[in-house]
Amino acid sequence: MVTSNRATLSHPMAIFGGFLGGFFATLIFHQLAVALLWWLHLAPFPPYQMAPQPPFGVPAVFSLAFWGGVWGILFAYLTPYFGVGSRYWLKAFVFGAIFPTLVALLVVLPLKGKPVGAHWQLSIWTFALVVNGCWGLGTGVFLRVAQGLVPGTSRAPG
């Protein structure tokens, strides 16, 4: 019985695969979650925001995807500890829901001159936990696909 997913990606592949997985998970899973919540009138903003962001004027969705890629690198290094099967997917969701959300609401917002924790509005926190959790699932999917495509990497079942 396999209980671990350890040593699945080499160091360079974890960086490359993690970044790409997180980047594309943002553009697909995260933004589709935003779109669904927007359609249900539960999102504070629409998906695929193209407004230029400082300091380089990159469209907001691509800036977000870049940071999703950075988070994806950390995600890739931690996935060996996620386990297999449903445990893997639960931990992928929880990782995405918790860590990027805490940093976004408690660090990034104040750096942008906005209130810490978005004034602790439950709707904002719930929205962030859900869409970032979907990002975590998407990153997990992309990393599992990468593991299957790279020769010499093990792929734990589940």
Contacts in CASP RR format, 6 or more apart in sequence:
PFRMAT RR
TARGET T0000
AUTHOR 0000-0000-0000
METHOD contacts of the structure
MODEL  1
MVTSNRATLSHPMAIFGGFLGGFFATLIFHQLAVALLWWLHLAPFPPYQM
APQPPFGVPAVFSLAFWGGVWGILFAYLTPYFGVGSRYWLKAFVFGAIFP
TLVALLVVLPLKGKPVGAHWQLSIWTFALVVNGCWGLGTGVFLRVAQGLV
PGTSRAPG
2 84 0 8 1.000
2 156 0 8 1.000
2 157 0 8 1.000
3 83 0 8 1.000
3 84 0 8 1.000
4 80 0 8 1.000
4 83 0 8 1.000
4 84 0 8 1.000
4 156 0 8 1.000
5 79 0 8 1.000
5 80 0 8 1.000
5 81 0 8 1.000
5 82 0 8 1.000
5 83 0 8 1.000
5 84 0 8 1.000
5 88 0 8 1.000
5 156 0 8 1.000
6 80 0 8 1.000
6 81 0 8 1.000
7 80 0 8 1.000
7 154 0 8 1.000
8 79 0 8 1.000
8 80 0 8 1.000
8 143 0 8 1.000
8 147 0 8 1.000
8 153 0 8 1.000
8 154 0 8 1.000
8 155 0 8 1.000
8 156 0 8 1.000
9 17 0 8 1.000
9 76 0 8 1.000
9 143 0 8 1.000
9 146 0 8 1.000
9 147 0 8 1.000
9 150 0 8 1.000
9 153 0 8 1.000
10 153 0 8 1.000
13 146 0 8 1.000
13 150 0 8 1.000
13 153 0 8 1.000
14 73 0 8 1.000
14 76 0 8 1.000
14 77 0 8 1.000
15 73 0 8 1.000
15 76 0 8 1.000
17 76 0 8 1.000
17 142 0 8 1.000
17 143 0 8 1.000
17 146 0 8 1.000
18 69 0 8 1.000
18 72 0 8 1.000
18 73 0 8 1.000
18 75 0 8 1.000
18 76 0 8 1.000
18 139 0 8 1.000
18 142 0 8 1.000
18 143 0 8 1.000
18 146 0 8 1.000
19 69 0 8 1.000
19 70 0 8 1.000
19 72 0 8 1.000
19 73 0 8 1.000
20 69 0 8 1.000
20 142 0 8 1.000
20 146 0 8 1.000
21 69 0 8 1.000
21 72 0 8 1.000
21 138 0 8 1.000
21 139 0 8 1.000
21 140 0 8 1.000
21 142 0 8 1.000
21 143 0 8 1.000
21 146 0 8 1.000
22 65 0 8 1.000
22 68 0 8 1.000
22 69 0 8 1.000
22 71 0 8 1.000
22 72 0 8 1.000
22 75 0 8 1.000
22 135 0 8 1.000
22 136 0 8 1.000
22 138 0 8 1.000
22 139 0 8 1.000
22 142 0 8 1.000
23 65 0 8 1.000
23 66 0 8 1.000
23 68 0 8 1.000
23 69 0 8 1.000
23 72 0 8 1.000
24 65 0 8 1.000
24 142 0 8 1.000
25 68 0 8 1.000
25 72 0 8 1.000
25 135 0 8 1.000
25 136 0 8 1.000
25 137 0 8 1.000
25 138 0 8 1.000
25 139 0 8 1.000
25 140 0 8 1.000
25 141 0 8 1.000
25 142 0 8 1.000
26 61 0 8 1.000
26 64 0 8 1.000
26 65 0 8 1.000
26 67 0 8 1.000
26 68 0 8 1.000
26 69 0 8 1.000
26 135 0 8 1.000
27 61 0 8 1.000
27 65 0 8 1.000
28 138 0 8 1.000
29 134 0 8 1.000
29 135 0 8 1.000
29 136 0 8 1.000
29 137 0 8 1.000
29 138 0 8 1.000
29 139 0 8 1.000
29 141 0 8 1.000
30 64 0 8 1.000
30 68 0 8 1.000
30 131 0 8 1.000
30 132 0 8 1.000
30 134 0 8 1.000
30 135 0 8 1.000
31 47 0 8 1.000
31 48 0 8 1.000
31 61 0 8 1.000
32 47 0 8 1.000
32 134 0 8 1.000
33 130 0 8 1.000
33 131 0 8 1.000
33 133 0 8 1.000
33 134 0 8 1.000
33 135 0 8 1.000
34 43 0 8 1.000
34 45 0 8 1.000
34 46 0 8 1.000
34 47 0 8 1.000
34 131 0 8 1.000
35 46 0 8 1.000
35 47 0 8 1.000
35 48 0 8 1.000
37 43 0 8 1.000
37 127 0 8 1.000
37 130 0 8 1.000
37 131 0 8 1.000
38 45 0 8 1.000
38 46 0 8 1.000
38 47 0 8 1.000
42 123 0 8 1.000
42 127 0 8 1.000
43 127 0 8 1.000
44 123 0 8 1.000
44 124 0 8 1.000
44 127 0 8 1.000
47 61 0 8 1.000
48 61 0 8 1.000
49 59 0 8 1.000
49 60 0 8 1.000
49 61 0 8 1.000
49 64 0 8 1.000
50 59 0 8 1.000
50 60 0 8 1.000
50 61 0 8 1.000
51 59 0 8 1.000
51 60 0 8 1.000
52 58 0 8 1.000
52 59 0 8 1.000
52 60 0 8 1.000
53 59 0 8 1.000
53 60 0 8 1.000
53 63 0 8 1.000
58 66 0 8 1.000
67 100 0 8 1.000
68 100 0 8 1.000
68 135 0 8 1.000
68 139 0 8 1.000
71 96 0 8 1.000
71 99 0 8 1.000
71 100 0 8 1.000
71 135 0 8 1.000
71 139 0 8 1.000
72 139 0 8 1.000
74 99 0 8 1.000
75 92 0 8 1.000
75 95 0 8 1.000
75 96 0 8 1.000
75 136 0 8 1.000
75 139 0 8 1.000
75 140 0 8 1.000
75 143 0 8 1.000
76 143 0 8 1.000
78 95 0 8 1.000
79 88 0 8 1.000
79 92 0 8 1.000
79 140 0 8 1.000
79 143 0 8 1.000
81 91 0 8 1.000
82 88 0 8 1.000
82 91 0 8 1.000
82 92 0 8 1.000
82 95 0 8 1.000
83 91 0 8 1.000
83 156 0 8 1.000
84 156 0 8 1.000
84 157 0 8 1.000
84 158 0 8 1.000
85 156 0 8 1.000
85 157 0 8 1.000
85 158 0 8 1.000
86 158 0 8 1.000
88 140 0 8 1.000
88 156 0 8 1.000
88 158 0 8 1.000
89 137 0 8 1.000
89 140 0 8 1.000
92 133 0 8 1.000
92 136 0 8 1.000
92 137 0 8 1.000
92 138 0 8 1.000
92 139 0 8 1.000
92 140 0 8 1.000
93 133 0 8 1.000
93 134 0 8 1.000
93 136 0 8 1.000
93 137 0 8 1.000
94 133 0 8 1.000
95 133 0 8 1.000
95 136 0 8 1.000
96 132 0 8 1.000
96 133 0 8 1.000
96 135 0 8 1.000
96 136 0 8 1.000
96 139 0 8 1.000
97 129 0 8 1.000
97 130 0 8 1.000
97 132 0 8 1.000
97 133 0 8 1.000
97 136 0 8 1.000
98 129 0 8 1.000
100 132 0 8 1.000
100 135 0 8 1.000
101 125 0 8 1.000
101 128 0 8 1.000
101 129 0 8 1.000
101 132 0 8 1.000
104 128 0 8 1.000
104 132 0 8 1.000
105 116 0 8 1.000
105 117 0 8 1.000
105 118 0 8 1.000
105 124 0 8 1.000
105 125 0 8 1.000
105 128 0 8 1.000
106 116 0 8 1.000
106 117 0 8 1.000
109 115 0 8 1.000
109 116 0 8 1.000
109 117 0 8 1.000
109 118 0 8 1.000
110 116 0 8 1.000
117 124 0 8 1.000
117 125 0 8 1.000
118 124 0 8 1.000
118 125 0 8 1.000
144 155 0 8 1.000
146 153 0 8 1.000
147 153 0 8 1.000
147 154 0 8 1.000
147 155 0 8 1.000
148 155 0 8 1.000
END
